[in-house]
Amino acid sequence: MSLQTIIENAWQDRSLLQDVKTQEAIRDVLEELDKGRIRVAEPEGENWKVNEWVKKAVLMYFPIQKMETIKVGPFEFHDKIALKENYAQLGVRVVPHAIARYGSFVAKGVIMMPSYVNIGAYVDEGTMVDTWATVGSCAQVGKNVHLSGGVGLGGVLEPVQAAPVIIEDGAFIGSRSILVEGVRIGKEAVIGANVCITASTKIIDVTGSEPVEFKGYVPPRSVVIPGSYAKKFAAGEYQVPCALIIGQRKESTDLKTSLNDALREHAVAV
């Protein structure tokens, strides 16, 4: 019987969580996640496929685990999920107090400043997870991404069919930006500081003669800054936050460019 079949059966009948073989299957899935051999979501052509059964395994991992005390030098934690280990062997630079939980994948060449990577997340090669950035549960982060200080990528375990936050290769996410509810950032896009995008946030391309609106998706190489638009309510008209696409990243812009340089190209004060 395949891992997927065992997980699906246990999802339908939770009494199977008492079965040793079911517990072994769930732990095998977590080990595969931890090593990056399976993913919660993966590219499928131009789109992404969510592997719901993997998310189900993560959710069922919690009830079969017991609370335990974890000591790291003078620090103590009390949780059900272990911390990742063997960073030198993995080729990952981890600055105190960076933490990644077991069941997340952190690829070779990743740099983790004091930050947090949650279970089910996938962080690909060459990515910088800067100070106090948070990679939420099941978030998918591509190669050579820069998550600036204080960036928040939302977690999404439930509902199981929901897509996680996806940051594609080469994207630059500015300081204190918040991306949640399955938002997808296209390859090499530049997200300015303090941009907040949810599934319902209007993302408006203002580079042409007429605005073009997106929701939940920033096209590749877009340069995005915070904005607002007027919306009428019963109590009057008020400004509502949105995100504005103000241009395209130039071919001449190096993938490791600073956010300031990218914004200056479009005459935005920094």
N, C-alpha and C positions, 0 to 999 in steps of 0.2 A: 504494500500500500504506500502511495507517495506521501511525502510530507504535506503537500497541499490537501490531499484527501483527509488525512488525519486531523489537520487543523480545521477544515470545514466541518467535519463530523463533530468535533468538540465544541465548535461555535454553536452548533444547533442543539447539542446535548451537553450542558455544562457538568453533568455528573461524570463525564469522561475525564474531567480534569483530575480526578482521583486515580486514574489509571496510569501506571508507571510508563507505559509505552507512549501515551499521549504527552506526558510531561517531558519525556526524552525528545519527542518530536518538536515540542515548543522550544526547548533549549537548543536543539539543533538549528532551528530557524534563527534564533538570536545569535548563535555563533556565526552563521553564514552572513547575517547582517553586519556583525562586528568586523568580519574580515572583508566585507565589500563584495562578496560573491553573489549575493542577491540584494535587491533594493526594494524599498517601498514603492518607488516610482522610477520609471526609466524611459529614455527617449524612444519614440516609435515614429520614425520618419520625421516630419516637422512637428509632431505633437508628442504628448507624454502619456504613458499608460500607467495607471495606478494598480498595483498588485494588492488587491483588497485582502487576500488571504494572509499576506505578510503582516499587514496592520492588525489583523485578528490575532495572529500569533503574539504580537507585542502586547496587545491588550490582555491576553490570557496568561502572559508571563508574570504579570503582577500578582494575581491570586495564588500562584503556585510557589512564589518565593516567600521566604521568611525574612522578617526584619533582623538585621544584624548590625553590630557596631564595626565601623571601619576606621582604623587609625592610620593616619598619614603624618608621621613625625608627631608634633605636638597637637595636630588637628584631629578632631573626632567627628564622625558622621554616623547617623543612624538611619538606615535605609534598606530597601529590598534589592537595589541594583548596585552591582559593583562598579568601580571606576576602571577606565581603560588602563592598560599597562604596556610595558616594553616599548616606550616611545623611541628609544635609541635604535632598536631593531626595526621599527616602522619607518624611521627616517623623518620623524616629526619633531619640530622644535616646540617645546612647551615651557612657557615662562610662568613662574609662580604668579598668581594663583589660578591658572587655567585649569578647567575641569572638563573632561569628556566622559560620558557614561558608557559603560559596557553596552553593546548593541548599537552604537553609532560607529560609522566608518570615517576614519581620518587618513587621507592618503599621504604618500611620501611627498616631502617638500612643503607640507602645510606648516604655517607658523601660527601658533596660538598664543597671543598675548593674554593677560588675565581676562578670561572669557568663559563661555559655557556652551557645550555642545550636548544636546539631549539625545535620548535613545531613539533609534530609527533614522537619525539624520545621516546624510552622506556629504562629506566635504572632500572635493577632488583635489588633485595635485596642484601645488604652487599657490594655493589660496592663503591669503592673510585674514585671520580672524582677529581683528584689532581689539583694543582694551574695552572691556565690559560689553562687547558684542555678544548677542545670544542667538544661537542657532537652535530653533525650537524643534520639538519632536517631529521626525520624519521629513524635515526640510531638506531639499536637495540643492547643493551648491556645486557649481561646475569648477573647471580648471581656471587657475590664474584670476580668481575673483578677489576683490578687495572689499571686505566688510569693515567699514571705518568704525571709529570709536562709538560705542553706545548703540549700534544698529540692533534692531530687534526683528528677527525673523520668527513669525508665529509658528506654534506647533499645531499639528492636526492629527490626532489619533481617531477621533470620532466626529462625524459619522465615518464609517470605514470607506465609503465610496468617495469621500471628499478628497480632492487633490491637495497635496502639500504645497507649501511655498517653494517655488522653483527659481533659482538664480542661475542663468546659463553662463557658459564660458566667457571669461574676459570682462564681466560686468564690474562696474565700480559703484558701490553703494555708500552714499555720503553719511556723515556723522549724524546720529540720532534719528535716522530714517526708520520707519516702522512699516513692515510689509507682512500682511497677515491674510488669512482666509483663502489660501490657495492662489495667491497672486503669482504671476509668472513674469519674470524680467528677462527679456530677450538678450541674445549674445551681444557683448561689448557695449551694452547700454550704460549710461552714466546717470545715476540718481542723485540729485543734489541733497544737501543737508536738510534735515527736518521734513522730508517728503513722507507723507503717510498715505499708504494705499491699502484699501480693503477691497473686498469683492464688489462693493457697491460704489466705490469712489470713481468719479468721472476722471478719465485720463484724456485730456483734450490736446490734440495736435493743432497748434496755432501758427504753424509755419506757412500755411497756404492762404489763399484768399478767403476760404471758408473753413471753419473749425471741423475737425474730424474726431469723433469720440470713440474711445475704447473703454472697456471695463475689465479689470482683472488681468490685463496683459499690456506690457510695454514692449513695442516692437524693437528688434535689434538696432543697436547703435544710436538709439534715441537719447537725447540729453533732456533731462526732466528736472523741473524746479517746482516748489510749492506754489499754489495759486488759489483763487477763490472765484465763485460766481454767485450772482444774486438769485435767491429763491424766495418765493412768496409763501408765507404761512398765514394762519388765521390772525396772528398777532402782528403781522406786518412783513416787510421784506428784509431779509438778512443775508449776510455773506456766508456761504457754505464752502468748506475746503475742497479743493480738487488738486490734480497734478497737471502741469502744463508741459507738453513736449515743445521745446523752443528751437530745436534744430537736430542735426545729425552729427555724430562724432566723425571727425575728419579722418581720412585714410592716413594722413600724416601724423595723427596723434598716436603716440606709443601706447601700448596696452597698459603700461605701468604709470601712465601720466597721473599727475595729481588732479583731484577734483577741481581745484582752483584753475588750473590751466585749461581744462575742458570747458569750464563756464566762461572764462575770459574770451575764448574763441567766439562766444555768442554774445559778447558785450554785457554779461551779467556781472554786477558788482560782487566782489568777494572780500 
